[in-house]
Amino acid sequence: EIDALCCVTAQHRQMLDSVLDIFRLVPDFDLNIMEPRQTLSTITSKCLLGMEEVLEQARPDLVLVHGDTSTTFAGALAAFYHRVPVGHVEAGLRTYDKYSPYPEEMNRRMVSAIADLHFCPTPSNRDNLAREGIEQGVFLTGNTVIDALQTTVVKDFHFSEGVLNDLDYVNRKVILVTCHRRENYGAPMEQIMSALRRLALSFDGQAELVYPLHLSPVVQECAHRYLDGLANVHLIAPLTADEMHNLMARSYLVMTDSGGLQEEAPALGKPVLVLRRETERPEAVAAGTVQLAGTEEEHIFSMAETLLKDPAAYAAMAHAVNPYGDGQACRRIAEGILYHFGLRQAPPDAFGA
């Protein structure tokens, strides 16, 4: 009962194409907006202009946007300009600091002001919207990333990056690292890289750090300056979604400033140290699967050292319950859309009910 058309902006061309390939998706519309050293202004303006033609041609009953990117915000704004209802997947996440995560926090808040349907992963996301006066069209679904993990993680997975097939995941503690957020540019990233270097030197022979490097020139330069030449640090190209999921499943620990990994890793029983001062995903902190390590070298190193040396501290995080989903988020979202348009009598069951 739903005719789904897929529009992509290609805000990140290479990362997008790998995901489309893995999930066998062929976009109906591809704006292909990416350009070298693009800014938030160019991303937003090119998306807005590109969506104009798409909306006039497709004439949809609903535009569904996901997450917190500039594409998400511009897509929602374009739909609003055309008086098309908007549904927001992964709605209600907040830090209440408009500059962290930047620009994602404000992207989410502005989409919430536009959206007609709000698909919230967790009860706290729903409660955030209620405090802002948004209570109509709100559905508690769990997060779609948990649905995706059920299709991507397999026992005999073969990595395209040779070093990942050769790592000793049994006798070495493999630490997956990602660090790329704009608010960490500058001094915070220097501190993070310094902590990673210290960790690699302190646990040489015991731990291996695998760091799929973001394509940002700022990230590339900083990472190479601190981490080049260390035998147990592997700076590799960005991984596809299925490779990242399978690497997480085999890793001992995840250290990241990413948002999505804070949900994915706990679903695989992996502790997460968040390389940020705050998180829009406090549920995992409350559940014990995630700890905020901040952006100061000493604090990051100390927390990682504890998890590498103290089996009890590690087990407490690894065995905590993941609060983000049960693999049924996509079904609930589809049912919520049908309910909104009067094609289903009852709303979908709420996640966790």
N, C-alpha and C positions, 0 to 999 in steps of 0.2 A: 504493500500500500504506500510505499515511499519510493519515489524516483530520485535517487541520489546522484547529483552531478558534482564532480570534483574539480575545484579550482585551486591551483597552486601559484604562489608568487615567485618561488625560487629565490627567496631572500638569502638562503644559503644553498647554492646550486648543487654542489657535490654531496653535501649531507642529505639533501632532499632526495636526490636521484637514487642513492643507496636504499633509502626507505621505500621509495616507490617500487624498486626492483624486488626487495625482500617480500613485500606484501602484495606483489603482482597488481599494482594500481596503475592505471593509465589515466592521467588527468584529461578532463574534457576541456579545460582551459589552463594554459600555462603562460603567465605574465612575464616570466624570465627577466626579472627586474635587477638581478645582481650585477654590480659593477665594482671595479677595484676601489678599495678604500671608501666604500659607501658610508654615508652618515645616516643618522636616524631621520633626518629631514628628507634625504633622497629616497630612503626606503618607504617612508610614509606617503610622500607625494606621488611616487611612481605607482604604488599600490592603489591609492585612491583613484588616480587617472585610469589605470588598467581595469579596475573593478567597474568603472562606469560602463564600458562597452560590454563587459560580461553580464552585468545585471540587466542591461537593456536587451541583450540577446536571449538570456536564459529565462528572465521574468520568473524568478523563484517565489514560492510561498514562504520560504524561510531560508535565512542564511545562518549556517552553523559555523562558529569560529571556536578555536581551541586554544587554551592556555593563556600566554601573557606576552607574546612577541609583538613587534610593531606591525607585523602582518595581521595579527589578531585585532588590534585596535583599528587599523585602517580599514580592514574588511568590515568590521561592525559599523564604523562611521559611514562608509560607502553605502551599506544597506540602509542605514537610517536616512541618508540623503535621498534615497529612492523609496522611502516609506515601506521598506520590506522588514518584517519582524526578524529578530535576531535571537539565536540560541547560543548560549555560552557553555562550552564543555570545560570542566575544571574551574568552576566559578567559586568565588568567595574566599580565595586565599589572600591573606593580608599580613604585612609587617607593620603597617601604619607609619612607615618612614618612606616618604615619597622618593628619596634618592637611594634607597636600598631595598630590594634589588632595583637597579636603574637600567633601563626605564620600565622594567616589568611591573613594578608595583603600581605605577600610575596607569599603565596600559590596562591592568585588571580593573582598577577602580572606574576608569572611564567606560570600559565595556559594560560593567555592571549597571552603569547609569543608562546605557542604551538598550541592553538586552531585555527581551520579553520572557525568555525561558532561561533558567539558571540550573545547570547540572553540577551539583556540588559533590565532591568526592567524600567528604567527611562531615559529621555533625557540627564540628567547630566552624567549618566553612559556611554551613547553613546559618549558624548563629551569628557569624560576622555580618552576613547580608541582612539578617533580621534587625541587628543593631543599627543598620543604615536605612531601615524602613523598607527593605525589600523582602516581601513575604509571599507575593503572588508569583506563580509559575516557577516555584523552587522545588527541585527534586533531589533527593539524596541517593546517589548512584554508586559510590565507589569510584576509583580512578581507572580509566581505560588502559593505563600502562600495565596494570596487573593482568588484564585480559590478554594483552599482547605477549607478555612473558610466557603464557601457557603455550604459545605457538612457536616460540623462537629458541628456547633452551632445550638442547638435546644432548644425550650422553656422549656420542661419538663425534662431536662437532670438530670440523677441520678449519683452522684459521688461515686466512690468506697471508697474514704476516707470519713468516716462518718462525721467528723467535718465540711466538706464543705457543707453537706446537712443541717447542723444545724445552720450555720451562719445566722445572721439577715442582709441580704443585703439591706433592706429597711431603717432601723433605725440606722445602723452602717455603717461607711465608711470603706469598705474592701480594703486594699492595697495589691496588689500582688507584691511580691519581688522575684527577681532572681539575684544571684551574683555568678559567677564562673570563670571568665576569668583569664587566666594565668598571664596577665600583671597586674592584681589587687592583686596577691598574695603578702603577706607581709604587709607593712605599709598601702597601699591604702585600702586593705580589712579590716584592723583593724579600720580605719577611717569610712568606710562604716558601719560596724557592730555597731560601737559606735553611729553613727547617727541614725541607726534603733532603737537601745535601747532607746535613748533619745526621739525619736518620739513616741515609744510605751508608755513610762512613761508619756509623756506630754499629750497624747490623750487617756489615759486609760478611758474606758467607752464610748468613741466616735468612736474610730477606732480599727480595727482588722488587724493585719499584717499576711498574709499567705505566707510562704516561703517554696516552694518545694526545698529541699536541693539536690544539685548536689552530685554525688557519690564520688567526689574527697575527699580524706582524709584531705587535706589542708582546703577545704571549710567547711567540717563537723566540724572539730576541732574549727575553728574560730567562726563559727555561734553558736555552743553550748556554747562556753565560754562567749559570750556576751549576748545571747538571752534566754538561759535556765531560767525557773522560772518566766517568764513574762506571766501573765494570758491572755493578748490579743495578744500574738505572737504564731503562730502555725507553728512549724517546722515539715514538713511532707515529706514523700517520694516523689521522682520525679513523676510527673504526665504524663499520656499518652497525646498524642497530642490533642485528642478530649476533655479530661478533662481540659487541660490548656486553650484551646480556650473557653470553656464554663465558666471557672472560670474568665477569662478576661472579658467576656461579662457581668458578674454579678458584677465585681469589680468597685470601684470608681476611682482608680488610679493604675498605674503600675510603679514600680521602678526597673530598670534592667540594667545589663551590657551586655545583650544579643543583638545580631543583629536582629534576626528575629522578636522578640517582638516589635521592633521599627516600624515594618510594620504592624503586626497583630493588635496591640492594637488600633492604629488610625482608622483602618478599622472598629472597633467596637465602635468608638466614645470615647475612653478612653485616657486621657492625659498620657504621658510617661515622667518620669525623668530618664535620662540616667546616670548611675553611672560610667562614663568614662570621660576622658578629651577631647576626640574627637570622631567623628563617621564617618563611611564610608557611612552613609545614611543621608547626609545633607538636602535632599529634605524635610524631615519631620520637621527639625528645621526651614527651610525657610517657610514652610506652617503653622507653629505654633502648630503642634500636639505634638512635642517633644521639650524638653529643656535639654541642657547639664548641669547636676548637678555636674559633676566632682567627685573627690574622697576625698574631704575634709569635715570633719564632719559638720562644721558650715554652709557651703554652701548647703550641702545636706539637712540638717535640715530646714534651712530657706526657701528653695524653696518648700519643702513638706508642711511646716507649712502654707505658703501662699495659696497653693491649697486647703488645708483643711479648711481654715478660710475665704477665699475670693471667694464668688460665681462668681463674674465677671471674676476673673482671671481663675477660673476653666472652666467657659463656653467658654471663648475665645479659650482654647485649645481643649475642647471636641467637639466643633462645627466646627473646622477647617476641610478643605477638605483633605482626604487621597490621597497622590500623587502616590501611589504604584501599582495601578492596577484596572481593571474593571471586573476581573473574566474570562478573555478570553486569559490569557497568554499561557495556554497549547495548545489551538487551534493554536495560532500564531506560537508556536515553531514547532508543527507538520507540519504546512504549510511551514515554513521556511526550514525544512529538505527536504520536497518534492520539493521545488523550487530549492534548491541546487543541487539535483540529476536530475533535468530536468523533474520531474514528475508533475510539476505545472507551468503554463505559467507566472503567476504574483507572486511577493512576497506578503506575508501577509500584511494586513493593519497595520499601526503603532499604538501602544497604544497612545491614546490622540489625534490622527489625526482627 
